[in-house]
Amino acid sequence: MRIKELSDRTGVSSRLLRYYEEQGLLSPRRQENGYRDYDEPLVARVEQIRSLLDAGMTTEIIRAVLPCLAEAASSRYPAPDFLDRVREERDRMAGRLDDLARNLEAMDAYLDAVASG
């Protein structure tokens, strides 16, 4: 599929899709005329990238972990410093989830109080 179709299907602008390619997050094939050609599995990959970006991960970390997410086990063994960075990012995300859960509980309590008052 062409970039416009991928954009329409994922809700991600063509500009961002090109950026993801520049960052090494997507690897579309090129047709003889130079047009990008995206395979069907890249729809799910773009959605996964968006989700990880929305969670606050950097493109650098996403580029490194995407292969591991695609395969449950990886034969690559990255440097310990990088693993520490990924653990820190994971812990930061877990903290954000806790904060969101507390905020959700507070909003539910407010809505319950308003509805019963």
MMTF fields as JSON, N, C-alpha, C and O atoms, coordinates in Angstrom:
{
  "mmtfVersion": "1.0.0",
  "mmtfProducer": "UNKNOWN",
  "numBonds": 467,
  "numAtoms": 468,
  "numGroups": 117,
  "numChains": 1,
  "numModels": 1,
  "chainsPerModel": [1],
  "groupsPerChain": [117],
  "chainIdList": ["A"],
  "bondAtomList": [4, 2, 8, 6, 12, 10, 16, 14, 20, 18, 24, 22, 28, 26, 32, 30, 36, 34, 40, 38, 44, 42, 48, 46, 52, 50, 56, 54, 60, 58, 64, 62, 68, 66, 72, 70, 76, 74, 80, 78, 84, 82, 88, 86, 92, 90, 96, 94, 100, 98, 104, 102, 108, 106, 112, 110, 116, 114, 120, 118, 124, 122, 128, 126, 132, 130, 136, 134, 140, 138, 144, 142, 148, 146, 152, 150, 156, 154, 160, 158, 164, 162, 168, 166, 172, 170, 176, 174, 180, 178, 184, 182, 188, 186, 192, 190, 196, 194, 200, 198, 204, 202, 208, 206, 212, 210, 216, 214, 220, 218, 224, 222, 228, 226, 232, 230, 236, 234, 240, 238, 244, 242, 248, 246, 252, 250, 256, 254, 260, 258, 264, 262, 268, 266, 272, 270, 276, 274, 280, 278, 284, 282, 288, 286, 292, 290, 296, 294, 300, 298, 304, 302, 308, 306, 312, 310, 316, 314, 320, 318, 324, 322, 328, 326, 332, 330, 336, 334, 340, 338, 344, 342, 348, 346, 352, 350, 356, 354, 360, 358, 364, 362, 368, 366, 372, 370, 376, 374, 380, 378, 384, 382, 388, 386, 392, 390, 396, 394, 400, 398, 404, 402, 408, 406, 412, 410, 416, 414, 420, 418, 424, 422, 428, 426, 432, 430, 436, 434, 440, 438, 444, 442, 448, 446, 452, 450, 456, 454, 460, 458, 464, 462],
  "bondOrderList": [1, 1, 1, 1, 1, 1, 1, 1, 1, 1, 1, 1, 1, 1, 1, 1, 1, 1, 1, 1, 1, 1, 1, 1, 1, 1, 1, 1, 1, 1, 1, 1, 1, 1, 1, 1, 1, 1, 1, 1, 1, 1, 1, 1, 1, 1, 1, 1, 1, 1, 1, 1, 1, 1, 1, 1, 1, 1, 1, 1, 1, 1, 1, 1, 1, 1, 1, 1, 1, 1, 1, 1, 1, 1, 1, 1, 1, 1, 1, 1, 1, 1, 1, 1, 1, 1, 1, 1, 1, 1, 1, 1, 1, 1, 1, 1, 1, 1, 1, 1, 1, 1, 1, 1, 1, 1, 1, 1, 1, 1, 1, 1, 1, 1, 1, 1],
  "groupList": [{"groupName": "MET", "atomNameList": ["N", "CA", "C", "O"], "elementList": ["N", "C", "C", "O"], "formalChargeList": [0, 0, 0, 0], "bondAtomList": [1, 0, 2, 1, 3, 2], "bondOrderList": [1, 1, 2], "singleLetterCode": "M", "chemCompType": "L-PEPTIDE LINKING"}, {"groupName": "ARG", "atomNameList": ["N", "CA", "C", "O"], "elementList": ["N", "C", "C", "O"], "formalChargeList": [0, 0, 0, 0], "bondAtomList": [1, 0, 2, 1, 3, 2], "bondOrderList": [1, 1, 2], "singleLetterCode": "R", "chemCompType": "L-PEPTIDE LINKING"}, {"groupName": "ILE", "atomNameList": ["N", "CA", "C", "O"], "elementList": ["N", "C", "C", "O"], "formalChargeList": [0, 0, 0, 0], "bondAtomList": [1, 0, 2, 1, 3, 2], "bondOrderList": [1, 1, 2], "singleLetterCode": "I", "chemCompType": "L-PEPTIDE LINKING"}, {"groupName": "LYS", "atomNameList": ["N", "CA", "C", "O"], "elementList": ["N", "C", "C", "O"], "formalChargeList": [0, 0, 0, 0], "bondAtomList": [1, 0, 2, 1, 3, 2], "bondOrderList": [1, 1, 2], "singleLetterCode": "K", "chemCompType": "L-PEPTIDE LINKING"}, {"groupName": "GLU", "atomNameList": ["N", "CA", "C", "O"], "elementList": ["N", "C", "C", "O"], "formalChargeList": [0, 0, 0, 0], "bondAtomList": [1, 0, 2, 1, 3, 2], "bondOrderList": [1, 1, 2], "singleLetterCode": "E", "chemCompType": "L-PEPTIDE LINKING"}, {"groupName": "LEU", "atomNameList": ["N", "CA", "C", "O"], "elementList": ["N", "C", "C", "O"], "formalChargeList": [0, 0, 0, 0], "bondAtomList": [1, 0, 2, 1, 3, 2], "bondOrderList": [1, 1, 2], "singleLetterCode": "L", "chemCompType": "L-PEPTIDE LINKING"}, {"groupName": "SER", "atomNameList": ["N", "CA", "C", "O"], "elementList": ["N", "C", "C", "O"], "formalChargeList": [0, 0, 0, 0], "bondAtomList": [1, 0, 2, 1, 3, 2], "bondOrderList": [1, 1, 2], "singleLetterCode": "S", "chemCompType": "L-PEPTIDE LINKING"}, {"groupName": "ASP", "atomNameList": ["N", "CA", "C", "O"], "elementList": ["N", "C", "C", "O"], "formalChargeList": [0, 0, 0, 0], "bondAtomList": [1, 0, 2, 1, 3, 2], "bondOrderList": [1, 1, 2], "singleLetterCode": "D", "chemCompType": "L-PEPTIDE LINKING"}, {"groupName": "THR", "atomNameList": ["N", "CA", "C", "O"], "elementList": ["N", "C", "C", "O"], "formalChargeList": [0, 0, 0, 0], "bondAtomList": [1, 0, 2, 1, 3, 2], "bondOrderList": [1, 1, 2], "singleLetterCode": "T", "chemCompType": "L-PEPTIDE LINKING"}, {"groupName": "GLY", "atomNameList": ["N", "CA", "C", "O"], "elementList": ["N", "C", "C", "O"], "formalChargeList": [0, 0, 0, 0], "bondAtomList": [1, 0, 2, 1, 3, 2], "bondOrderList": [1, 1, 2], "singleLetterCode": "G", "chemCompType": "PEPTIDE LINKING"}, {"groupName": "VAL", "atomNameList": ["N", "CA", "C", "O"], "elementList": ["N", "C", "C", "O"], "formalChargeList": [0, 0, 0, 0], "bondAtomList": [1, 0, 2, 1, 3, 2], "bondOrderList": [1, 1, 2], "singleLetterCode": "V", "chemCompType": "L-PEPTIDE LINKING"}, {"groupName": "TYR", "atomNameList": ["N", "CA", "C", "O"], "elementList": ["N", "C", "C", "O"], "formalChargeList": [0, 0, 0, 0], "bondAtomList": [1, 0, 2, 1, 3, 2], "bondOrderList": [1, 1, 2], "singleLetterCode": "Y", "chemCompType": "L-PEPTIDE LINKING"}, {"groupName": "GLN", "atomNameList": ["N", "CA", "C", "O"], "elementList": ["N", "C", "C", "O"], "formalChargeList": [0, 0, 0, 0], "bondAtomList": [1, 0, 2, 1, 3, 2], "bondOrderList": [1, 1, 2], "singleLetterCode": "Q", "chemCompType": "L-PEPTIDE LINKING"}, {"groupName": "PRO", "atomNameList": ["N", "CA", "C", "O"], "elementList": ["N", "C", "C", "O"], "formalChargeList": [0, 0, 0, 0], "bondAtomList": [1, 0, 2, 1, 3, 2], "bondOrderList": [1, 1, 2], "singleLetterCode": "P", "chemCompType": "L-PEPTIDE LINKING"}, {"groupName": "ASN", "atomNameList": ["N", "CA", "C", "O"], "elementList": ["N", "C", "C", "O"], "formalChargeList": [0, 0, 0, 0], "bondAtomList": [1, 0, 2, 1, 3, 2], "bondOrderList": [1, 1, 2], "singleLetterCode": "N", "chemCompType": "L-PEPTIDE LINKING"}, {"groupName": "ALA", "atomNameList": ["N", "CA", "C", "O"], "elementList": ["N", "C", "C", "O"], "formalChargeList": [0, 0, 0, 0], "bondAtomList": [1, 0, 2, 1, 3, 2], "bondOrderList": [1, 1, 2], "singleLetterCode": "A", "chemCompType": "L-PEPTIDE LINKING"}, {"groupName": "CYS", "atomNameList": ["N", "CA", "C", "O"], "elementList": ["N", "C", "C", "O"], "formalChargeList": [0, 0, 0, 0], "bondAtomList": [1, 0, 2, 1, 3, 2], "bondOrderList": [1, 1, 2], "singleLetterCode": "C", "chemCompType": "L-PEPTIDE LINKING"}, {"groupName": "PHE", "atomNameList": ["N", "CA", "C", "O"], "elementList": ["N", "C", "C", "O"], "formalChargeList": [0, 0, 0, 0], "bondAtomList": [1, 0, 2, 1, 3, 2], "bondOrderList": [1, 1, 2], "singleLetterCode": "F", "chemCompType": "L-PEPTIDE LINKING"}],
  "groupTypeList": [0, 1, 2, 3, 4, 5, 6, 7, 1, 8, 9, 10, 6, 6, 1, 5, 5, 1, 11, 11, 4, 4, 12, 9, 5, 5, 6, 13, 1, 1, 12, 4, 14, 9, 11, 1, 7, 11, 7, 4, 13, 5, 10, 15, 1, 10, 4, 12, 2, 1, 6, 5, 5, 7, 15, 9, 0, 8, 8, 4, 2, 2, 1, 15, 10, 5, 13, 16, 5, 15, 4, 15, 15, 6, 6, 1, 11, 13, 15, 13, 7, 17, 5, 7, 1, 10, 1, 4, 4, 1, 7, 1, 0, 15, 9, 1, 5, 7, 7, 5, 15, 1, 14, 5, 4, 15, 0, 7, 15, 11, 5, 7, 15, 10, 15, 6, 9],
  "groupIdList": [1, 2, 3, 4, 5, 6, 7, 8, 9, 10, 11, 12, 13, 14, 15, 16, 17, 18, 19, 20, 21, 22, 23, 24, 25, 26, 27, 28, 29, 30, 31, 32, 33, 34, 35, 36, 37, 38, 39, 40, 41, 42, 43, 44, 45, 46, 47, 48, 49, 50, 51, 52, 53, 54, 55, 56, 57, 58, 59, 60, 61, 62, 63, 64, 65, 66, 67, 68, 69, 70, 71, 72, 73, 74, 75, 76, 77, 78, 79, 80, 81, 82, 83, 84, 85, 86, 87, 88, 89, 90, 91, 92, 93, 94, 95, 96, 97, 98, 99, 100, 101, 102, 103, 104, 105, 106, 107, 108, 109, 110, 111, 112, 113, 114, 115, 116, 117],
  "secStructList": [7, 7, 2, 2, 2, 2, 2, 2, 2, 2, 6, 7, 7, 2, 2, 2, 2, 2, 2, 2, 2, 2, 6, 6, 1, 7, 7, 7, 3, 3, 7, 6, 6, 1, 7, 3, 3, 7, 7, 6, 2, 2, 2, 2, 2, 2, 2, 2, 2, 2, 2, 2, 2, 2, 6, 6, 7, 7, 2, 2, 2, 2, 2, 2, 2, 2, 2, 2, 2, 2, 1, 1, 1, 7, 1, 7, 7, 7, 7, 2, 2, 2, 2, 2, 2, 2, 2, 2, 2, 2, 2, 2, 2, 2, 2, 2, 2, 2, 2, 2, 2, 2, 2, 2, 2, 2, 2, 2, 2, 2, 2, 2, 2, 2, 2, 2, 7],
  "xCoordList": [0.846, 0.0, 0.889, 2.039, 0.364, 1.094, 0.999, 0.204, 1.799, 1.881, 0.54, 0.193, -0.209, -1.511, -2.475, -3.194, -2.493, -3.388, -2.981, -3.833, -1.674, -1.211, -1.574, -1.972, -1.439, -1.814, -3.299, -3.682, -4.12, -5.571, -5.946, -6.807, -5.31, -5.66, -5.186, -5.801, -4.1, -3.549, -3.851, -3.701, -4.274, -4.51, -3.222, -3.229, -2.125, -0.819, -0.493, -0.605, -0.096, 0.152, 1.296, 2.182, 1.254, 2.325, 3.666, 4.695, 3.646, 4.873, 5.487, 6.697, 4.643, 5.144, 5.627, 6.615, 4.945, 5.387, 6.778, 7.612, 7.024, 8.354, 9.389, 10.525, 8.978, 9.861, 10.197, 11.353, 9.193, 9.445, 10.454, 11.305, 10.348, 11.303, 12.701, 13.669, 12.816, 14.115, 14.729, 15.948, 13.881, 14.35, 14.639, 15.09, 14.386, 14.651, 13.558, 13.788, 12.36, 11.246, 10.422, 9.778, 10.438, 9.718, 10.682, 11.574, 10.484, 11.321, 10.443, 10.341, 9.808, 8.994, 9.892, 11.05, 9.327, 10.035, 9.898, 8.994, 10.795, 10.704, 10.394, 11.01, 9.428, 9.111, 10.147, 10.935, 10.141, 11.109, 11.014, 12.013, 9.798, 9.613, 9.955, 9.794, 10.428, 10.828, 9.733, 10.002, 8.496, 7.404, 7.597, 8.106, 7.18, 7.223, 6.082, 4.991, 6.361, 5.352, 5.331, 6.31, 4.209, 4.086, 3.326, 2.251, 3.894, 3.232, 2.168, 2.226, 1.216, 0.115, 0.58, -0.003, 1.606, 2.031, 2.498, 2.551, 2.838, 3.289, 2.154, 2.413, 0.903, -0.23, -0.145, -0.238, 0.03, 0.139, 1.4, 1.399, 2.473, 3.714, 3.558, 4.034, 2.901, 2.683, 1.828, 2.104, 0.808, -0.038, 0.773, 0.573, 1.68, 2.53, 3.49, 3.703, 4.055, 4.951, 4.198, 4.696, 3.001, 2.194, 1.924, 2.024, 1.586, 1.293, 2.517, 2.405, 3.667, 4.894, 5.28, 5.732, 5.1, 5.367, 4.402, 4.805, 3.136, 2.138, 2.463, 2.127, 3.119, 3.511, 4.747, 5.148, 5.346, 6.48, 7.84, 8.859, 7.88, 9.175, 9.778, 9.06, 11.088, 11.785, 11.903, 11.801, 12.117, 12.282, 13.536, 13.579, 14.551, 15.775, 15.484, 15.935, 14.74, 14.407, 13.467, 13.627, 12.489, 11.536, 12.278, 11.995, 13.216, 13.983, 14.699, 14.809, 15.173, 15.904, 14.983, 15.331, 13.807, 12.946, 11.964, 11.435, 11.704, 10.747, 11.08, 10.18, 12.33, 12.616, 12.299, 11.858, 12.522, 12.232, 10.737, 10.285, 9.97, 8.522, 7.967, 6.965, 8.626, 8.176, 8.435, 7.647, 9.517, 9.825, 9.929, 10.585, 9.299, 9.308, 10.724, 11.064, 11.534, 12.916, 13.834, 13.604, 14.861, 15.801, 17.186, 17.571, 17.909, 19.257, 20.261, 21.457, 19.781, 20.669, 20.819, 19.858, 22.005, 22.273, 22.876, 24.086, 22.031, 22.537, 23.429, 23.472, 24.119, 25.008, 24.228, 23.086, 24.831, 24.149, 23.653, 22.593, 24.407, 23.973, 22.645, 21.78, 22.487, 21.238, 20.094, 18.99, 20.35, 19.317, 18.884, 17.702, 19.828, 19.488, 18.574, 17.629, 18.847, 17.996, 16.588, 15.609, 16.484, 15.169, 14.432, 13.233, 15.125, 14.494, 14.008, 12.903, 14.823, 14.423, 13.175, 12.258, 13.151, 11.99, 10.753, 9.667, 10.916, 9.81, 9.301, 8.092, 10.214, 9.816, 9.099, 8.13, 9.583, 8.932, 7.511, 6.582, 7.345, 6.008, 5.102, 3.924, 5.622, 4.824, 4.378, 3.251, 5.252, 4.881, 3.776, 2.865, 3.858, 2.799, 1.473, 0.423, 1.52, 0.29, -0.328, -1.545, 0.508, 0.003, -0.656, -1.732, -0.006, -0.573, -1.911, -2.868, -1.973, -3.226, -4.329, -5.48, -3.989, -4.981, -5.527, -6.731, -4.649, -5.108, -6.013, -7.041, -5.633, -6.461, -7.818, -8.836, -7.834, -9.087, -9.99, -11.192, -9.418, -10.205, -10.779, -11.928, -9.984, -10.457, -11.599, -12.579, -11.467, -12.534, -13.804, -14.906, -13.656, -14.832, -15.507, -16.735, -14.716, -15.284, -16.032, -17.11, -15.466, -16.126, -17.453, -18.481, -17.426, -18.643, -19.706, -20.889, -19.3, -20.25, -20.869, -22.071, -20.026, -20.514, -21.492, -22.513, -21.184, -22.05, -23.369, -24.44, -23.279, -24.488, -25.418, -26.635, -24.887, -25.748, -26.153, -26.964, -25.601, -25.884, -26.968, -27.317],
  "yCoordList": [-1.173, 0.0, 1.234, 1.183, 2.307, 3.568, 4.279, 3.895, 5.305, 6.019, 6.648, 6.685, 7.136, 7.752, 6.734, 7.05, 5.522, 4.497, 4.108, 3.938, 3.97, 3.653, 4.78, 4.528, 5.995, 7.144, 7.112, 7.322, 6.852, 6.79, 5.662, 5.835, 4.531, 3.362, 3.484, 2.914, 4.221, 4.323, 5.653, 5.78, 6.636, 7.959, 8.721, 9.711, 8.272, 8.914, 9.635, 9.053, 10.884, 11.667, 11.077, 10.402, 11.346, 10.899, 11.46, 10.792, 12.675, 13.316, 12.525, 12.301, 12.096, 11.302, 9.929, 9.414, 9.343, 8.047, 8.155, 7.267, 9.242, 9.457, 9.658, 9.197, 10.352, 10.553, 9.214, 8.963, 8.35, 7.027, 6.255, 5.539, 6.41, 5.754, 6.323, 5.567, 7.645, 8.289, 7.808, 7.673, 7.552, 7.112, 5.612, 5.112, 4.898, 3.464, 2.626, 1.467, 3.199, 2.476, 1.722, 0.723, 2.19, 1.546, 1.355, 2.171, 0.268, 0.005, -0.407, -1.592, 0.573, 0.222, -0.162, 0.245, -0.95, -1.261, -0.041, 0.78, 0.049, 1.125, 0.502, -0.483, 1.095, 0.665, 1.259, 2.121, 0.799, 1.305, 2.809, 3.472, 3.354, 4.795, 5.568, 6.788, 4.862, 5.527, 5.626, 6.002, 5.295, 5.356, 4.305, 3.212, 4.664, 3.718, 2.713, 3.054, 1.472, 0.421, -0.248, -0.868, -0.113, -0.624, -1.941, -2.051, -2.942, -4.239, -4.15, -3.272, -5.046, -5.085, -5.113, -4.405, -5.9, -5.929, -4.576, -4.379, -3.645, -2.338, -1.51, -0.544, -1.869, -1.183, -1.397, -0.442, -2.646, -2.954, -2.344, -1.903, -2.32, -1.748, -0.252, 0.251, 0.464, 1.9, 2.113, 3.014, 1.301, 1.429, 1.162, 1.826, 0.199, -0.1, 1.065, 1.436, 1.627, 2.785, 3.929, 4.548, 4.213, 5.306, 5.063, 5.977, 3.84, 3.5, 3.717, 4.258, 3.296, 3.464, 4.938, 5.377, 5.696, 7.135, 7.818, 8.679, 7.436, 8.01, 7.694, 8.463, 6.559, 6.173, 6.939, 6.842, 7.701, 8.531, 7.981, 8.547, 6.885, 6.327, 7.152, 7.742, 7.185, 7.901, 7.003, 5.781, 7.612, 6.815, 5.952, 4.871, 6.41, 5.622, 4.312, 3.247, 4.394, 3.182, 2.309, 1.089, 2.927, 2.154, 1.391, 0.218, 2.051, 1.399, 0.158, -0.849, 0.229, -0.903, -2.019, -3.195, -1.663, -2.707, -3.298, -4.383, -2.631, -3.165, -4.587, -5.425, -4.88, -6.266, -7.272, -8.388, -6.874, -7.763, -7.941, -9.006, -6.912, -7.017, -7.893, -8.584, -7.861, -8.662, -10.145, -10.986, -10.465, -11.861, -11.962, -11.138, -12.945, -13.087, -13.247, -12.681, -13.999, -14.174, -13.597, -13.768, -12.923, -12.321, -12.909, -13.177, -13.099, -13.626, -12.504, -12.758, -11.26, -10.13, -9.87, -9.985, -9.528, -9.204, -7.805, -7.639, -6.798, -5.427, -5.144, -5.914, -4.041, -3.62, -3.419, -2.96, -3.757, -3.6, -2.176, -1.991, -1.166, 0.22, 0.474, 1.168, -0.096, 0.105, -0.62, -0.085, -1.825, -2.55, -1.755, -1.741, -1.096, -0.257, 0.885, 1.222, 1.484, 2.575, 2.077, 2.759, 0.874, 0.316, 0.02, 0.282, -0.516, -0.767, 0.537, 0.591, 1.58, 2.879, 3.401, 3.919, 3.26, 3.699, 2.901, 3.462, 1.601, 0.739, 1.159, 1.23, 1.434, 1.866, 3.213, 3.432, 4.109, 5.417, 5.243, 5.892, 4.359, 4.102, 3.486, 3.836, 2.577, 1.965, 3.029, 2.989, 3.968, 5.078, 5.935, 6.36, 6.186, 6.962, 6.223, 6.836, 4.884, 4.085, 4.204, 4.329, 4.165, 4.33, 5.699, 5.807, 6.741, 8.092, 8.167, 8.753, 7.575, 7.582, 6.834, 7.272, 5.721, 4.948, 5.766, 5.749, 6.487, 7.351, 8.464, 8.767, 9.065, 10.129, 9.6, 10.269, 8.411, 7.796, 7.534, 7.792, 7.028, 6.786, 8.09, 8.128, 9.155, 10.453, 10.978, 11.521, 10.812, 11.267, 10.449, 10.999, 9.135, 8.295, 8.71, 8.772, 8.995, 9.432, 10.746, 10.926, 11.661, 12.94, 12.725, 13.272, 11.932, 11.679, 10.993, 11.313, 10.058, 9.406, 10.397, 10.356, 11.306, 12.301, 13.273, 13.633, 13.687, 14.625, 13.937, 14.536, 12.697, 11.98, 11.692, 11.661, 11.484, 11.156, 12.374, 12.275, 13.533, 14.754, 15.524, 16.578],
  "zCoordList": [0.0, 0.0, 0.0, 0.438, -0.48, -0.516, 0.822, 1.68, 0.999, 2.26, 2.648, 3.828, 1.67, 1.952, 2.559, 3.507, 2.022, 2.553, 3.979, 4.851, 4.204, 5.55, 6.514, 7.651, 6.064, 6.868, 7.211, 8.362, 6.222, 6.445, 7.403, 8.266, 7.253, 8.074, 9.513, 10.414, 9.742, 11.092, 11.776, 12.991, 10.995, 11.577, 11.849, 12.581, 11.271, 11.443, 10.135, 9.056, 10.233, 9.024, 8.202, 8.728, 6.91, 6.011, 6.452, 6.349, 6.936, 7.416, 8.563, 8.59, 9.522, 10.634, 10.175, 10.696, 9.215, 8.691, 8.073, 8.251, 7.348, 6.776, 7.891, 7.786, 8.956, 10.111, 10.758, 11.1, 10.927, 11.498, 10.647, 11.173, 9.344, 8.455, 8.679, 8.761, 8.777, 9.021, 10.333, 10.444, 11.321, 12.633, 12.696, 13.727, 11.607, 11.565, 12.191, 12.533, 12.347, 12.96, 11.921, 12.243, 10.689, 9.581, 8.421, 8.189, 7.704, 6.524, 5.346, 5.029, 4.696, 3.531, 2.359, 2.273, 1.472, 0.225, -0.691, -0.532, -1.627, -2.628, -3.978, -4.385, -4.663, -6.018, -6.969, -6.58, -8.201, -9.181, -9.365, -9.645, -9.206, -9.369, -8.091, -8.045, -7.05, -5.809, -4.769, -3.628, -5.137, -4.175, -3.085, -3.331, -1.886, -0.779, -0.938, -1.395, -0.551, -0.596, 0.778, 1.194, 1.473, 2.838, 2.843, 2.253, 3.517, 3.66, 4.752, 5.613, 4.714, 5.673, 7.144, 7.965, 7.503, 8.908, 9.456, 10.67, 8.555, 9.028, 9.623, 10.341, 9.338, 9.973, 11.489, 12.26, 11.907, 13.333, 13.932, 15.082, 13.151, 13.664, 13.919, 14.937, 13.015, 13.217, 14.467, 15.259, 14.644, 15.833, 17.101, 18.119, 17.04, 18.187, 18.459, 19.613, 17.424, 17.585, 18.235, 19.175, 17.743, 18.313, 19.791, 20.61, 20.119, 21.506, 22.398, 23.498, 21.92, 22.702, 22.829, 23.887, 21.75, 21.819, 22.781, 23.563, 22.723, 23.63, 25.087, 25.988, 25.308, 26.666, 27.128, 28.287, 26.216, 26.589, 26.223, 26.618, 25.476, 25.086, 23.958, 23.151, 23.912, 22.844, 21.613, 21.717, 20.46, 19.247, 19.333, 18.746, 20.049, 20.201, 20.932, 20.509, 22.015, 22.778, 21.959, 21.919, 21.306, 20.499, 19.402, 19.159, 18.746, 17.68, 18.217, 17.517, 19.429, 20.007, 20.478, 20.368, 21.004, 21.574, 20.566, 20.807, 19.455, 18.48, 18.023, 17.955, 17.711, 17.315, 18.431, 18.157, 19.671, 20.801, 20.985, 21.403, 20.678, 20.783, 19.672, 19.856, 18.516, 17.383, 17.605, 17.172, 18.267, 18.586, 20.103, 20.74, 20.668, 22.123, 22.656, 23.695, 21.966, 22.403, 21.342, 20.145, 21.787, 20.848, 21.094, 22.232, 20.028, 20.179, 20.394, 20.54, 20.415, 20.626, 22.121, 22.882, 22.518, 23.91, 23.96, 23.802, 24.179, 24.164, 25.378, 26.337, 25.302, 26.38, 27.672, 27.64, 28.809, 30.098, 30.349, 30.946, 29.9, 30.089, 29.397, 29.93, 28.199, 27.48, 28.191, 28.294, 28.676, 29.421, 30.647, 30.991, 31.304, 32.453, 32.027, 32.741, 30.867, 30.363, 30.079, 30.382, 29.492, 29.195, 30.502, 30.602, 31.495, 32.802, 33.43, 33.97, 33.362, 33.904, 33.193, 33.83, 31.882, 31.1, 31.493, 31.633, 31.669, 32.077, 33.463, 33.683, 34.387, 35.73, 35.691, 36.418, 34.839, 34.696, 34.176, 34.658, 33.184, 32.639, 33.69, 33.764, 34.503, 35.568, 36.565, 37.058, 36.856, 37.746, 37.158, 37.868, 35.866, 35.206, 35.259, 35.447, 35.091, 35.183, 36.565, 36.696, 37.6, 38.965, 39.135, 39.722, 38.618, 38.699, 37.969, 38.475, 36.785, 36.019, 36.756, 36.762, 37.371, 38.117, 39.284, 39.538, 40.003, 41.106, 40.585, 41.191, 39.473, 38.9, 38.46, 38.639, 37.89, 37.467, 38.668, 38.611, 39.747, 40.963, 41.51, 41.949, 41.487, 41.977, 41.102, 41.612, 39.785, 38.892, 39.103, 39.092, 39.297, 39.56, 40.855, 40.923, 41.885, 43.17, 43.003, 43.569, 42.232, 41.987, 41.253, 41.651, 40.189, 39.411, 40.267, 40.153, 41.117, 42.024, 42.988, 43.251, 43.525, 44.476, 43.801, 44.386, 42.597, 41.879, 41.501, 41.599, 41.078, 40.648, 41.816, 41.632, 42.997, 44.13, 44.917, 45.838, 44.571, 45.33, 44.768, 45.301]
}
